[in-house]
């Protein structure tokens, strides 16, 4: 590898690590303390907080997999990598759907 490629990969990894770590911590906080995220509480806001936390954790894992793990381990089994990334993407889309419905319910109820 030439120096330009090594520097490029290092910069992507150094950017993606804190990004995925911040998303993961935010997601865990939103799941662990759902009432602290949204003032007003209520069941709809708890659903919003938990589904947003799950979406943030899945996004953090996908960012880490795509930006760090694929570059550090390029010889990984591609079938397994695609299954893991696809599964995390599916969980992310489902939690984003629940988040949209719960947000609408909370907005409709005036919470």
Secondary structure, 3 states (H helix, E strand, C coil): CCHHHHHHHHHHHHHHHHHHHHHHHHHHHHHHCHHHHCCCCCHHHHHHHHHHHHHHHHHHHHHHHHHHHHHHCCCCCHHHHHHHHHHHHHHHHHHHHHHHHHHHHHHHHCC
